[in-house]
Amino acid sequence: MIFYFQPDLSKYMGEATESAKQEGEIKFGNGEGASLDTVKKAPEETQQQFHSVSTKGDSLKMVGEEVLSCKSKDDLKTNLPKAIVVKKNLKKDVEILYESFKNFEKTHDNPEEVKEFKQACNTVIRAAQKSHSAIKDKVYTIYDKKK
């Protein structure tokens, strides 16, 4: 069985800042941790993409919890496919959000609002990465593989 998750989605939205890395647990899901006012300043299509990524991040966290509760390879074979599908869909949405963000960045006249929106996107992406990393670690543990 081949298991693949892209380890770093942040390459689409930029690197995490040192302060963001030190924040601890990152909240996500419909933009928690990101000001709704910040998100509302983006064009409607970009907002929709942000919320799509956020929602799929929530989904990845939920299916990730199922994967993390697996005790055997058989359990993993049952639960892992859902996580893989959600992750692949999430990756596509992150790519679309990135393109949408680039257009927003070019057309928006307030650089501070662009920066805030980028930070909101990065927060959502980092939360999804955290779920992805936990899933990947669980798979490696069950299959006794080294990273």
CNS distance restraints for C-alpha pairs under 8 A (distance, minus, plus):
assign (resid   4 and name CA) (resid  84 and name CA) 7.96 0.50 0.50
assign (resid   5 and name CA) (resid  84 and name CA) 7.50 0.50 0.50
assign (resid   5 and name CA) (resid  87 and name CA) 7.33 0.50 0.50
assign (resid   5 and name CA) (resid 132 and name CA) 7.32 0.50 0.50
assign (resid   5 and name CA) (resid 136 and name CA) 7.49 0.50 0.50
assign (resid   7 and name CA) (resid 129 and name CA) 7.30 0.50 0.50
assign (resid   7 and name CA) (resid 132 and name CA) 7.63 0.50 0.50
assign (resid   7 and name CA) (resid 133 and name CA) 7.32 0.50 0.50
assign (resid   8 and name CA) (resid 129 and name CA) 6.81 0.50 0.50
assign (resid   9 and name CA) (resid  13 and name CA) 7.76 0.50 0.50
assign (resid   9 and name CA) (resid  91 and name CA) 7.30 0.50 0.50
assign (resid   9 and name CA) (resid  94 and name CA) 7.64 0.50 0.50
assign (resid   9 and name CA) (resid 125 and name CA) 6.62 0.50 0.50
assign (resid   9 and name CA) (resid 126 and name CA) 7.74 0.50 0.50
assign (resid   9 and name CA) (resid 129 and name CA) 6.75 0.50 0.50
assign (resid  10 and name CA) (resid  14 and name CA) 5.56 0.50 0.50
assign (resid  10 and name CA) (resid  15 and name CA) 5.97 0.50 0.50
assign (resid  10 and name CA) (resid  16 and name CA) 7.44 0.50 0.50
assign (resid  10 and name CA) (resid 122 and name CA) 6.74 0.50 0.50
assign (resid  10 and name CA) (resid 125 and name CA) 6.39 0.50 0.50
assign (resid  10 and name CA) (resid 126 and name CA) 6.90 0.50 0.50
assign (resid  11 and name CA) (resid  15 and name CA) 6.60 0.50 0.50
assign (resid  12 and name CA) (resid  94 and name CA) 7.12 0.50 0.50
assign (resid  12 and name CA) (resid  95 and name CA) 6.66 0.50 0.50
assign (resid  12 and name CA) (resid  98 and name CA) 6.01 0.50 0.50
assign (resid  13 and name CA) (resid  98 and name CA) 6.30 0.50 0.50
assign (resid  13 and name CA) (resid 118 and name CA) 7.06 0.50 0.50
assign (resid  13 and name CA) (resid 121 and name CA) 7.14 0.50 0.50
assign (resid  13 and name CA) (resid 122 and name CA) 6.13 0.50 0.50
assign (resid  14 and name CA) (resid 122 and name CA) 7.36 0.50 0.50
assign (resid  16 and name CA) (resid  20 and name CA) 6.16 0.50 0.50
assign (resid  16 and name CA) (resid  21 and name CA) 6.51 0.50 0.50
assign (resid  16 and name CA) (resid 122 and name CA) 7.02 0.50 0.50
assign (resid  16 and name CA) (resid 126 and name CA) 7.96 0.50 0.50
assign (resid  17 and name CA) (resid  21 and name CA) 6.34 0.50 0.50
assign (resid  18 and name CA) (resid  22 and name CA) 6.42 0.50 0.50
assign (resid  19 and name CA) (resid  23 and name CA) 6.38 0.50 0.50
assign (resid  26 and name CA) (resid  33 and name CA) 7.50 0.50 0.50
assign (resid  26 and name CA) (resid 123 and name CA) 6.92 0.50 0.50
assign (resid  26 and name CA) (resid 126 and name CA) 7.57 0.50 0.50
assign (resid  26 and name CA) (resid 127 and name CA) 5.70 0.50 0.50
assign (resid  27 and name CA) (resid  32 and name CA) 5.81 0.50 0.50
assign (resid  27 and name CA) (resid  33 and name CA) 5.72 0.50 0.50
assign (resid  27 and name CA) (resid 123 and name CA) 7.89 0.50 0.50
assign (resid  27 and name CA) (resid 124 and name CA) 7.74 0.50 0.50
assign (resid  27 and name CA) (resid 127 and name CA) 6.82 0.50 0.50
assign (resid  28 and name CA) (resid  32 and name CA) 4.82 0.50 0.50
assign (resid  28 and name CA) (resid  33 and name CA) 6.38 0.50 0.50
assign (resid  28 and name CA) (resid  54 and name CA) 6.50 0.50 0.50
assign (resid  28 and name CA) (resid  57 and name CA) 7.41 0.50 0.50
assign (resid  28 and name CA) (resid  58 and name CA) 7.00 0.50 0.50
assign (resid  28 and name CA) (resid 123 and name CA) 7.40 0.50 0.50
assign (resid  28 and name CA) (resid 124 and name CA) 5.57 0.50 0.50
assign (resid  28 and name CA) (resid 127 and name CA) 6.38 0.50 0.50
assign (resid  29 and name CA) (resid  54 and name CA) 4.97 0.50 0.50
assign (resid  29 and name CA) (resid  55 and name CA) 5.52 0.50 0.50
assign (resid  29 and name CA) (resid  57 and name CA) 6.70 0.50 0.50
assign (resid  29 and name CA) (resid  58 and name CA) 5.25 0.50 0.50
assign (resid  29 and name CA) (resid 124 and name CA) 7.58 0.50 0.50
assign (resid  30 and name CA) (resid  51 and name CA) 5.59 0.50 0.50
assign (resid  30 and name CA) (resid  54 and name CA) 5.25 0.50 0.50
assign (resid  30 and name CA) (resid  55 and name CA) 5.89 0.50 0.50
assign (resid  31 and name CA) (resid  35 and name CA) 7.31 0.50 0.50
assign (resid  31 and name CA) (resid  36 and name CA) 7.04 0.50 0.50
assign (resid  31 and name CA) (resid  50 and name CA) 7.89 0.50 0.50
assign (resid  31 and name CA) (resid  51 and name CA) 6.85 0.50 0.50
assign (resid  31 and name CA) (resid  54 and name CA) 6.16 0.50 0.50
assign (resid  31 and name CA) (resid 120 and name CA) 7.37 0.50 0.50
assign (resid  31 and name CA) (resid 124 and name CA) 6.97 0.50 0.50
assign (resid  33 and name CA) (resid 120 and name CA) 7.46 0.50 0.50
assign (resid  33 and name CA) (resid 123 and name CA) 7.49 0.50 0.50
assign (resid  34 and name CA) (resid  38 and name CA) 7.12 0.50 0.50
assign (resid  34 and name CA) (resid  39 and name CA) 7.49 0.50 0.50
assign (resid  34 and name CA) (resid 120 and name CA) 5.00 0.50 0.50
assign (resid  34 and name CA) (resid 123 and name CA) 7.60 0.50 0.50
assign (resid  35 and name CA) (resid  39 and name CA) 6.60 0.50 0.50
assign (resid  35 and name CA) (resid 120 and name CA) 7.68 0.50 0.50
assign (resid  36 and name CA) (resid  40 and name CA) 6.04 0.50 0.50
assign (resid  37 and name CA) (resid  41 and name CA) 6.45 0.50 0.50
assign (resid  38 and name CA) (resid  42 and name CA) 7.47 0.50 0.50
assign (resid  38 and name CA) (resid 113 and name CA) 6.77 0.50 0.50
assign (resid  38 and name CA) (resid 116 and name CA) 6.42 0.50 0.50
assign (resid  38 and name CA) (resid 117 and name CA) 5.85 0.50 0.50
assign (resid  38 and name CA) (resid 120 and name CA) 7.88 0.50 0.50
assign (resid  39 and name CA) (resid  47 and name CA) 6.11 0.50 0.50
assign (resid  39 and name CA) (resid  50 and name CA) 7.86 0.50 0.50
assign (resid  39 and name CA) (resid 117 and name CA) 6.11 0.50 0.50
assign (resid  39 and name CA) (resid 120 and name CA) 7.65 0.50 0.50
assign (resid  40 and name CA) (resid  44 and name CA) 7.78 0.50 0.50
assign (resid  40 and name CA) (resid  47 and name CA) 6.70 0.50 0.50
assign (resid  41 and name CA) (resid 113 and name CA) 7.30 0.50 0.50
assign (resid  42 and name CA) (resid  46 and name CA) 6.03 0.50 0.50
assign (resid  42 and name CA) (resid  47 and name CA) 5.98 0.50 0.50
assign (resid  42 and name CA) (resid 104 and name CA) 6.73 0.50 0.50
assign (resid  42 and name CA) (resid 117 and name CA) 7.56 0.50 0.50
assign (resid  43 and name CA) (resid  47 and name CA) 6.20 0.50 0.50
assign (resid  43 and name CA) (resid 104 and name CA) 7.10 0.50 0.50
assign (resid  44 and name CA) (resid  48 and name CA) 6.21 0.50 0.50
assign (resid  45 and name CA) (resid  49 and name CA) 6.30 0.50 0.50
assign (resid  45 and name CA) (resid 100 and name CA) 7.48 0.50 0.50
assign (resid  46 and name CA) (resid  50 and name CA) 6.15 0.50 0.50
assign (resid  46 and name CA) (resid  97 and name CA) 6.53 0.50 0.50
assign (resid  46 and name CA) (resid 100 and name CA) 5.43 0.50 0.50
assign (resid  46 and name CA) (resid 101 and name CA) 6.56 0.50 0.50
assign (resid  46 and name CA) (resid 104 and name CA) 7.61 0.50 0.50
assign (resid  47 and name CA) (resid  51 and name CA) 6.21 0.50 0.50
assign (resid  48 and name CA) (resid  52 and name CA) 6.06 0.50 0.50
assign (resid  49 and name CA) (resid  53 and name CA) 6.21 0.50 0.50
assign (resid  49 and name CA) (resid  93 and name CA) 6.80 0.50 0.50
assign (resid  49 and name CA) (resid  94 and name CA) 7.99 0.50 0.50
assign (resid  49 and name CA) (resid  96 and name CA) 7.08 0.50 0.50
assign (resid  49 and name CA) (resid  97 and name CA) 5.26 0.50 0.50
assign (resid  49 and name CA) (resid 100 and name CA) 7.72 0.50 0.50
assign (resid  50 and name CA) (resid  54 and name CA) 6.15 0.50 0.50
assign (resid  50 and name CA) (resid  97 and name CA) 6.34 0.50 0.50
assign (resid  50 and name CA) (resid 121 and name CA) 6.81 0.50 0.50
assign (resid  51 and name CA) (resid  55 and name CA) 5.96 0.50 0.50
assign (resid  52 and name CA) (resid  56 and name CA) 6.12 0.50 0.50
assign (resid  52 and name CA) (resid  93 and name CA) 6.95 0.50 0.50
assign (resid  53 and name CA) (resid  57 and name CA) 5.99 0.50 0.50
assign (resid  53 and name CA) (resid  90 and name CA) 6.11 0.50 0.50
assign (resid  53 and name CA) (resid  93 and name CA) 5.81 0.50 0.50
assign (resid  53 and name CA) (resid  94 and name CA) 6.25 0.50 0.50
assign (resid  53 and name CA) (resid  97 and name CA) 7.72 0.50 0.50
assign (resid  53 and name CA) (resid 124 and name CA) 7.39 0.50 0.50
assign (resid  53 and name CA) (resid 125 and name CA) 7.73 0.50 0.50
assign (resid  54 and name CA) (resid  58 and name CA) 6.36 0.50 0.50
assign (resid  54 and name CA) (resid 124 and name CA) 5.86 0.50 0.50
assign (resid  54 and name CA) (resid 125 and name CA) 7.88 0.50 0.50
assign (resid  55 and name CA) (resid  59 and name CA) 6.30 0.50 0.50
assign (resid  56 and name CA) (resid  60 and name CA) 6.06 0.50 0.50
assign (resid  56 and name CA) (resid  86 and name CA) 6.72 0.50 0.50
assign (resid  56 and name CA) (resid  87 and name CA) 7.97 0.50 0.50
assign (resid  56 and name CA) (resid  89 and name CA) 7.68 0.50 0.50
assign (resid  56 and name CA) (resid  90 and name CA) 5.78 0.50 0.50
assign (resid  57 and name CA) (resid  61 and name CA) 6.23 0.50 0.50
assign (resid  57 and name CA) (resid  90 and name CA) 7.03 0.50 0.50
assign (resid  57 and name CA) (resid 124 and name CA) 7.17 0.50 0.50
assign (resid  57 and name CA) (resid 125 and name CA) 7.54 0.50 0.50
assign (resid  57 and name CA) (resid 127 and name CA) 7.14 0.50 0.50
assign (resid  57 and name CA) (resid 128 and name CA) 4.95 0.50 0.50
assign (resid  58 and name CA) (resid  62 and name CA) 6.31 0.50 0.50
assign (resid  58 and name CA) (resid 128 and name CA) 7.69 0.50 0.50
assign (resid  59 and name CA) (resid  63 and name CA) 6.19 0.50 0.50
assign (resid  59 and name CA) (resid  86 and name CA) 6.97 0.50 0.50
assign (resid  60 and name CA) (resid  64 and name CA) 5.64 0.50 0.50
assign (resid  60 and name CA) (resid  83 and name CA) 6.16 0.50 0.50
assign (resid  60 and name CA) (resid  86 and name CA) 5.96 0.50 0.50
assign (resid  60 and name CA) (resid  87 and name CA) 6.59 0.50 0.50
assign (resid  60 and name CA) (resid 128 and name CA) 6.87 0.50 0.50
assign (resid  60 and name CA) (resid 131 and name CA) 6.65 0.50 0.50
assign (resid  60 and name CA) (resid 132 and name CA) 7.50 0.50 0.50
assign (resid  61 and name CA) (resid  65 and name CA) 6.24 0.50 0.50
assign (resid  61 and name CA) (resid 128 and name CA) 7.12 0.50 0.50
assign (resid  61 and name CA) (resid 131 and name CA) 5.43 0.50 0.50
assign (resid  62 and name CA) (resid  66 and name CA) 6.79 0.50 0.50
assign (resid  63 and name CA) (resid  67 and name CA) 6.37 0.50 0.50
assign (resid  63 and name CA) (resid  79 and name CA) 7.47 0.50 0.50
assign (resid  63 and name CA) (resid  82 and name CA) 6.70 0.50 0.50
assign (resid  63 and name CA) (resid  83 and name CA) 5.59 0.50 0.50
assign (resid  64 and name CA) (resid  68 and name CA) 6.02 0.50 0.50
assign (resid  64 and name CA) (resid  83 and name CA) 6.38 0.50 0.50
assign (resid  64 and name CA) (resid 131 and name CA) 6.30 0.50 0.50
assign (resid  64 and name CA) (resid 132 and name CA) 7.43 0.50 0.50
assign (resid  64 and name CA) (resid 134 and name CA) 7.50 0.50 0.50
assign (resid  64 and name CA) (resid 135 and name CA) 5.81 0.50 0.50
assign (resid  65 and name CA) (resid  69 and name CA) 6.26 0.50 0.50
assign (resid  66 and name CA) (resid  70 and name CA) 6.78 0.50 0.50
assign (resid  66 and name CA) (resid  79 and name CA) 6.45 0.50 0.50
assign (resid  67 and name CA) (resid  75 and name CA) 7.99 0.50 0.50
assign (resid  67 and name CA) (resid  76 and name CA) 6.26 0.50 0.50
assign (resid  67 and name CA) (resid  79 and name CA) 5.62 0.50 0.50
assign (resid  67 and name CA) (resid  80 and name CA) 6.06 0.50 0.50
assign (resid  67 and name CA) (resid  83 and name CA) 7.77 0.50 0.50
assign (resid  67 and name CA) (resid 135 and name CA) 6.46 0.50 0.50
assign (resid  67 and name CA) (resid 138 and name CA) 7.46 0.50 0.50
assign (resid  68 and name CA) (resid 134 and name CA) 7.47 0.50 0.50
assign (resid  68 and name CA) (resid 135 and name CA) 6.45 0.50 0.50
assign (resid  68 and name CA) (resid 138 and name CA) 6.14 0.50 0.50
assign (resid  70 and name CA) (resid  75 and name CA) 5.25 0.50 0.50
assign (resid  70 and name CA) (resid  76 and name CA) 5.67 0.50 0.50
assign (resid  70 and name CA) (resid  79 and name CA) 7.88 0.50 0.50
assign (resid  71 and name CA) (resid  75 and name CA) 6.46 0.50 0.50
assign (resid  71 and name CA) (resid  76 and name CA) 7.60 0.50 0.50
assign (resid  71 and name CA) (resid 142 and name CA) 7.52 0.50 0.50
assign (resid  72 and name CA) (resid  76 and name CA) 6.25 0.50 0.50
assign (resid  72 and name CA) (resid 142 and name CA) 6.59 0.50 0.50
assign (resid  73 and name CA) (resid  77 and name CA) 6.07 0.50 0.50
assign (resid  73 and name CA) (resid 142 and name CA) 6.48 0.50 0.50
assign (resid  73 and name CA) (resid 143 and name CA) 7.36 0.50 0.50
assign (resid  74 and name CA) (resid  78 and name CA) 6.42 0.50 0.50
assign (resid  75 and name CA) (resid  79 and name CA) 6.39 0.50 0.50
assign (resid  76 and name CA) (resid  80 and name CA) 5.43 0.50 0.50
assign (resid  76 and name CA) (resid 139 and name CA) 7.62 0.50 0.50
assign (resid  77 and name CA) (resid  81 and name CA) 7.02 0.50 0.50
assign (resid  79 and name CA) (resid  83 and name CA) 7.11 0.50 0.50
assign (resid  80 and name CA) (resid  84 and name CA) 6.28 0.50 0.50
assign (resid  81 and name CA) (resid  85 and name CA) 6.25 0.50 0.50
assign (resid  82 and name CA) (resid  86 and name CA) 6.24 0.50 0.50
assign (resid  83 and name CA) (resid  87 and name CA) 6.00 0.50 0.50
assign (resid  84 and name CA) (resid  88 and name CA) 6.15 0.50 0.50
assign (resid  85 and name CA) (resid  89 and name CA) 6.22 0.50 0.50
assign (resid  86 and name CA) (resid  90 and name CA) 5.97 0.50 0.50
assign (resid  87 and name CA) (resid  91 and name CA) 6.08 0.50 0.50
assign (resid  87 and name CA) (resid 132 and name CA) 7.81 0.50 0.50
assign (resid  88 and name CA) (resid  92 and name CA) 6.44 0.50 0.50
assign (resid  89 and name CA) (resid  93 and name CA) 6.29 0.50 0.50
assign (resid  90 and name CA) (resid  94 and name CA) 6.11 0.50 0.50
assign (resid  91 and name CA) (resid  95 and name CA) 6.33 0.50 0.50
assign (resid  92 and name CA) (resid  96 and name CA) 6.35 0.50 0.50
assign (resid  93 and name CA) (resid  97 and name CA) 5.98 0.50 0.50
assign (resid  94 and name CA) (resid  98 and name CA) 6.02 0.50 0.50
assign (resid  94 and name CA) (resid 125 and name CA) 7.87 0.50 0.50
assign (resid  95 and name CA) (resid  99 and name CA) 6.46 0.50 0.50
assign (resid  96 and name CA) (resid 100 and name CA) 6.17 0.50 0.50
assign (resid  97 and name CA) (resid 101 and name CA) 5.88 0.50 0.50
assign (resid  98 and name CA) (resid 102 and name CA) 6.17 0.50 0.50
assign (resid  99 and name CA) (resid 103 and name CA) 6.49 0.50 0.50
assign (resid 100 and name CA) (resid 104 and name CA) 6.29 0.50 0.50
assign (resid 101 and name CA) (resid 105 and name CA) 5.99 0.50 0.50
assign (resid 101 and name CA) (resid 118 and name CA) 7.70 0.50 0.50
assign (resid 102 and name CA) (resid 106 and name CA) 6.27 0.50 0.50
assign (resid 103 and name CA) (resid 107 and name CA) 6.20 0.50 0.50
assign (resid 104 and name CA) (resid 108 and name CA) 5.62 0.50 0.50
assign (resid 104 and name CA) (resid 114 and name CA) 7.51 0.50 0.50
assign (resid 105 and name CA) (resid 111 and name CA) 7.82 0.50 0.50
assign (resid 105 and name CA) (resid 114 and name CA) 5.99 0.50 0.50
assign (resid 108 and name CA) (resid 114 and name CA) 7.19 0.50 0.50
assign (resid 110 and name CA) (resid 114 and name CA) 6.54 0.50 0.50
assign (resid 111 and name CA) (resid 115 and name CA) 6.13 0.50 0.50
assign (resid 112 and name CA) (resid 116 and name CA) 6.20 0.50 0.50
assign (resid 113 and name CA) (resid 117 and name CA) 6.14 0.50 0.50
assign (resid 114 and name CA) (resid 118 and name CA) 6.13 0.50 0.50
assign (resid 115 and name CA) (resid 119 and name CA) 6.22 0.50 0.50
assign (resid 116 and name CA) (resid 120 and name CA) 6.26 0.50 0.50
assign (resid 117 and name CA) (resid 121 and name CA) 6.24 0.50 0.50
assign (resid 118 and name CA) (resid 122 and name CA) 6.13 0.50 0.50
assign (resid 119 and name CA) (resid 123 and name CA) 6.12 0.50 0.50
assign (resid 120 and name CA) (resid 124 and name CA) 6.47 0.50 0.50
assign (resid 121 and name CA) (resid 125 and name CA) 6.20 0.50 0.50
assign (resid 122 and name CA) (resid 126 and name CA) 5.94 0.50 0.50
assign (resid 123 and name CA) (resid 127 and name CA) 6.29 0.50 0.50
assign (resid 124 and name CA) (resid 128 and name CA) 6.47 0.50 0.50
assign (resid 125 and name CA) (resid 129 and name CA) 6.18 0.50 0.50
assign (resid 126 and name CA) (resid 130 and name CA) 6.17 0.50 0.50
assign (resid 127 and name CA) (resid 131 and name CA) 6.54 0.50 0.50
assign (resid 128 and name CA) (resid 132 and name CA) 6.15 0.50 0.50
assign (resid 129 and name CA) (resid 133 and name CA) 6.01 0.50 0.50
assign (resid 130 and name CA) (resid 134 and name CA) 6.35 0.50 0.50
assign (resid 131 and name CA) (resid 135 and name CA) 6.32 0.50 0.50
assign (resid 132 and name CA) (resid 136 and name CA) 6.14 0.50 0.50
assign (resid 133 and name CA) (resid 137 and name CA) 6.05 0.50 0.50
assign (resid 134 and name CA) (resid 138 and name CA) 6.22 0.50 0.50
assign (resid 135 and name CA) (resid 139 and name CA) 6.31 0.50 0.50
assign (resid 136 and name CA) (resid 140 and name CA) 6.24 0.50 0.50
assign (resid 137 and name CA) (resid 141 and name CA) 6.08 0.50 0.50
assign (resid 138 and name CA) (resid 142 and name CA) 6.18 0.50 0.50
assign (resid 139 and name CA) (resid 143 and name CA) 6.08 0.50 0.50
assign (resid 140 and name CA) (resid 144 and name CA) 5.62 0.50 0.50
assign (resid 140 and name CA) (resid 145 and name CA) 4.88 0.50 0.50
assign (resid 140 and name CA) (resid 146 and name CA) 6.60 0.50 0.50
assign (resid 140 and name CA) (resid 147 and name CA) 7.31 0.50 0.50
assign (resid 141 and name CA) (resid 145 and name CA) 6.50 0.50 0.50
